Amino acid sequence: MARVTRIVSVLAVVLVGCAGSPSEETAESIAADPPVVLSATALPRMTSVASSVDVDDLTNEVTHPDELRAMLGEAGFASAAQRSFGGGTGAFARVLARGLSFATETGAAAFVRWIGDHAPEEIVTAERIFPAGVPEGAAVFRHEPDGCCHNDVPAFVAAWRRGSSVLFLHAGGPRATTEAFVQLITSYDEEV
């Protein structure tokens, strides 16, 4: 689980750099507020910590860091914020909610596609699932324990676009279910 936690942290990076004048869409996106993450009270029986992660930390935690770094640069990644939750006795023992901002909606969509195409080999060993009730275009993955490790628990990853932002969730725990994860996605999406 520690490896999954470390690897998932890869997804929040801060890359800045663009040449020339921004388009109207870019200027509007850059002026937008920072990405929204779940509030500290969203999971009341869990403790939470807001933190940031730098580019090197993030890209060094995936299987192919140079590919992720290049993709984020091309997608116009602008900023990120995250909140981690732990403890509690509910469906999840750990939740990571992350908001990522891109210069354009196209860049945000490219990142969600990257998650959809690469999550199983880059982030967490998982199968893509298509549960009802998630935002349109969401990339959702489920990891089921294989009995190899006694600490292995069900885990879920999801990413979806809201304008030029991407909302990202990683949650897991012994009692984690698809239904509980869909409810968590809905709660996060409603905060935006």
N, C-alpha and C positions, 0 to 999 in steps of 0.2 A: 504494500500500500504506500510505503514511503516513496518508492520509485514513481508510482502513479502521481502522487502529490507533487513531486519535484518536476515531473515531465509536464503536468498540466500547467504549472507555473509559466511554462514557455510561451503560453499564448498571450500573455500581457507584455507587450514591449512598447518602448517609446522610440520611434524612429522619426526624425524630422529631416526634411530636406526636399525642397522642390525648387526648380529653376523657373524663371519667367514669371509672368503675371498669372495669378490664379483665375480660373474661370468663375462665373457667377456662382455656380454650385459649390465650388471649392471655397470661395470667400465666405459664403453663408455657413458652410460646415465648420470652417475653422473658427468662426465667431461663436459657434454654438457652445452651450455649457459642457462641462466635463461629462464623461459617460456616467450613467446611473448604475449603481450597484444596489443590491438588496440592503434595506435599512438594518441597523443593528437590532431592531425589534421584530424583524420579519420571522425569525425563528426564536421565540422567547425563551425556550428551555435550553438554549445553547449559548455559549460564550462566543463573542466575535471580535475580530481584529481587522482593522483596515490597514493595508500595506501597499507598497509599490515594489516593482521588480524591474531591474534594468535590462537592457537589451542583451548583454552578454549572459546574464543568468538565464534568461529565457531561451535564447537560441542554443546554448550549450546543453540544454536538457532534452532536446529532441534527437532522434537518430541522425538526421541530416540538417545540422544547424545552418550551414551556408545556404541551403535551399530555402529554409524558412526565412532567413534574413533577407534574401533576395526577393522573395514573394511579398513580404511585408513592405519593403521599399517600393516595389512596383505598385502595390495596392494603395500607397499613400497613407500608411499608418501614421496617426497623429498623436494619440495619447491613450492611456488606460488607467483604470482604477479597479480595485478589488476589495472584497471582504471575505474573510475565512470564518467559518463557524465550526465549533467542535463541541464534543460532549453531548449531553442530552440522552434521552431514552426513547426517542421517537423513531421514525422510519430511518433517519440518517444519523450516523455518528460524525460525519464530516461533510461540509458543504463549502464549495468555493464558488462565489459569484463574481463575475468579472464583466466590466463594460469596456469596450474598445472603440475608439473613434477613428474614423478614416476621413480623408479629405473629400471623398465623394461616395455616393451610394454604390457606384460601380466597384470601388475598392472594397467596401464592406461586403458586397455580394461575392467578390473574388475570395475573400477570407473564409466566408461560410462554405463556399465550394471546396476550398483547400481542406477544411476540417472534414467535410463529407468524403473527400477522396483519400485523405491521409491519416485520419484518426487511428484506425486499427494498428498501423505499423509505427506511427510517430508518437502517439500519446498513450493509448491504453488498448490492450488486447480486447477487442469487442466486436460485436456484430451490429450492423446498422439496423435500426427498427423504425417503424412508421406508426407510432401510436396516434390514435384519434385525440383531438383536443389541443395539439401543439400549433404554434404559429406556422403559417404557410412558408414552405421552403426551409424549415428547420432541419438541421442535421442532428439526429439523435442516435446515440449508441448505448448498448447495454453490455456489461461484462458480467458473466456468470462464473462463480468459482468452479474450478475443475477438480477440486479435492487434492491437488498437489501440495498446497500450502494451507496449514490450519488457520493462518491469518487472512486468507483470501476471502473477500466479501463481495456481494453484488455491488456494482458501481455503474454510474451513468454519466454520460457526457452529452451536452447539447449546445448548439450554437445557432443563432438566428439573427436576422437583420431587422433593424428598425431604423429606417432612413440611412444615414451615413454611419450609424453605430452598429456594433455587433454585441449581443448579449450572450454570455457564455456561462454555463453551469457545469460543475462537476460535483457529484454527490455519491456517497456510498455508505454502507453500513450493513450489519447483519440482517436487519429487517427492511432493507431498501427494496421497493417494488416499483414497477413501471408506473402504476397508478399514482403512487406518492410522488414520483419524479415529475409526472405530468402536472400535478397540482403545484409543485414547486416552480415549474416553468411558467405556469399561469400566474402565480403570485408575482414573480419577477417581471413578467411582461406587463402586468397591470401597474407596476410602479413607474413605468416609463411613460 
